[in-house]
Amino acid sequence: MSPPLQNCYRHLAPRRAVVLLSALAVAVAASSGCVQRRLMIRSNPPGASVYVDDYPIGVTPVAHNFTYYGTRKIRLVKDDCETLTVYQPIPTPWYQIPPLDFVTETLVPGELRDRRVVTYQLTPKRIVPPRELLGRAEELRARTAPPPAAPPAPSDPSGTGGMPVHALPPGAR
């Protein structure tokens, strides 16, 4: 190559590297990963209404997307079954611990799926016999009843405040 042509390529080489690096950065950003978190809640028997952190999400079996890990309050309600309230821990996986979470959510291409499945056994409602129920009510009433009140003082029509007349100072009659 002639010297003027070599000088031309010297100026193009850094530009080409910048363009290639820019294209690579755009490709990585476009294919950045993310994490899909999903909690599947099942019950036996199925058909229970599910509340997660006191928000209704559906009837079992039901799946629920979530954003944060930690302990969730899960309540299952079904006719003819005892209401079940559970504080369910959802531990953080290793790839979501900082600073690894930055790498997995921004630089790793594709989607990571974190699926958790929990199953709860519901117990049938216990039918309490009426006599036992009345006995428990009486026991509760006895424990919480206020002490008997003192009888009210008789009214004093004489205006002496209930003191005997002979005990009043002279001139107060």
Stockholm file with secondary structure:
# STOCKHOLM 1.0

chainA/1-173         MSPPLQNCYRHLAPRRAVVLLSALAVAVAASSGCVQRRLMIRSNPPGASVYVDDYPIGVTPVAHNFTYYGTRKIRLVKDDCETLTVYQPIPTPWYQIPPLDFVTETLVPGELRDRRVVTYQLTPKRIVPPRELLGRAEELRARTAPPPAAPPAPSDPSGTGGMPVHALPPGAR
#=GR chainA/1-173 SS CCHHHHHHHHHHHHHHHHHHHHHHHHHHHHTBCEEEEEEEEEEESSCCEEEETTEEEEESSEEEECSCCEEEEEEEECTTBCCEEEEEEECCCGGGSTTHHHIIIIISBSEEEEEEEEEEECCBCCCCCHHHHHHHHHHHHHHHCCCCCCCCCCCCTTSSTTCCGGGSCTTCC
#=GC SS_cons         CCHHHHHHHHHHHHHHHHHHHHHHHHHHHHTBCEEEEEEEEEEESSCCEEEETTEEEEESSEEEECSCCEEEEEEEECTTBCCEEEEEEECCCGGGSTTHHHIIIIISBSEEEEEEEEEEECCBCCCCCHHHHHHHHHHHHHHHCCCCCCCCCCCCTTSSTTCCGGGSCTTCC
//
